[in-house]
Amino acid sequence: ECPVGTYKDVDGSEPSLCSPCALDSLPNRAVFVYVR
């Protein structure tokens, strides 16, 4: 799993695959997960 505020657009579990996400460009599902 990636830390809150990051996402992973490839398969794998390496933390280095996680990238910071712009909160204003997240899909609704990702925003829900972030808020939760």
Secondary structure, DSSP 8 states (H G I E B T S, - for coil): ---TTEE--SSS--GGG-EE--GGG--HHHHHHHH-
